[in-house]
């Protein structure tokens, strides 16, 4: 447990954003209201609108990619900038990654912080309620869930959730991140194989779901491609927790309970 240093521990919110001028200000304002947050950083990933100006006006520190590099690259840029702003002699800030389209509901990610702050988990992951207007059929989610389960024994409720709080050490254990939309699936596998603990936490969030139109179908196709690439890359490298070395946490897993894949130390 890290109870002793919890009061002094700070949190940096990192928000990758592309063409989110309509929502980014609300997301930034809500993120600034989360307890322990002392830095909100928006990484403008090649936006063609005024996302960077809206974010800055709402109180965020903004860094910008001149061209779109993708979510994983934006997350890595954000984490690097936070590290440069960490104060020598104090613990590194926790990293709270949020999607740019959460708007005012972003403050509802506050429950992600205590499990990591208190040392109960190295990474907490938001479980969202059903989203009105969602057009997906669960194909990509199913692929991600099955792949994580095969590699680690864990069956996450929402394996594609991008709202995550983690320690600096956990972020480094998952780096380099998987490209594109495979970042969450790859991160979860890497953290659990590294012997770290993850926990899903219910959060009452609202975001813009992909719909069942052509754009939505193309988006889900890209998601499937990237998740499959992240999974197959790790499978070829043998990144997994052997079934004989797994604990029994998976049988008791549910949101709010920590999960650690290894029954003993990975080096044991």
Residue, then its C-alpha position, 0 to 999 in steps of 0.5 A: x500500500x502507498x497510503x503514506x504518500x497518498x496525500x502528496x501524490x499528484x495526478x496528470x491527466x493526458x488527453x489525446x485529441x483530434x478535431x474535438x473543438x466541440x467537446x474538448x473544453x468541457x472535458x478539460x474543465x471536468x478533468x481539472x476538477x478531479x481530486x489530486x489532479x494538478x496538470x491537464x495536458x492535451x495532445x493535439x494530434x494533428x487537428x484541422x480545427x481549433x481543438x488546441x485553442x479551445x483546450x488552452x482556453x479551458x486551462x489545459x497545457x497543450x502540445x501539438x503534433x503537426x500531423x496525425x500520428x495516432x492515439x498511441x503516439x499521442x499518449x507517449x508524447x503526453x507521458x513524456x511531457x508529464x515526465x519533464x514536468x515532474x518535480x525532482x525529489x517527489x514521486x512521479x505523477x500518476x497518469x490518467x488517460x482520458x478520451x477527448x469526447x467525454x465532455x463534462x462527464x470526465x469528472x466521473x473518472x475520479x474513482x479511477x485514482x484511489x485504487x492506484x493512489x493507495x497501491x491496490x492496483x498498478x492500473x485502473x480501467x473504467x467500465x462505462x454504462x451502456x452508451x445510447x446510440x452505439x452501433x457496434x455488435x461487440x465483434x472487436x470487443x469480443x476479439x480483445x476480451x478473448x485475446x486477453x483471456x488467452x494470454x493472461x487468464x483475465x476476462x475484462x468487462x470492457x477491454x477497449x476502455x481508454x479511460x485508465x489511471x496508472x503509475x509511471x512504472x506501469x506505463x513504462x512496463x507497457x511501452x512501447x505502446x501498440x499502434x492505433x486502436x490496439x493500444x488498450x488490448x496490448x497494454x493490458x496484456x503487457x501489464x499482466x504479463x509483467x506481473x502488475x495488477x489491474x482493476x476495473x472500476x465502474x464510472x458513469x461516463x458518456x462519450x460519442x459512440x461509433x454508429x452503424x453507418x459507413x463511417x462507424x463500420x470503417x472505424x470498427x474495421x480499423x479497430x479490429x485490424x489494430x487489435x488483431x495486430x497487437x494480439x498477434x505480435x505478442x502471440x508470436x513473441x510468446x508474451x503470455x502467462x503460462x496457464x500452469x503459473x496463473x492464480x485463481x483470481x480470474x474465477x473471482x474477477x469482477x469490477x472493483x476487484x484487483x486482478x494479478x495474473x501470476x500465482x507467484x512472481x514471474x521470475x519465480 
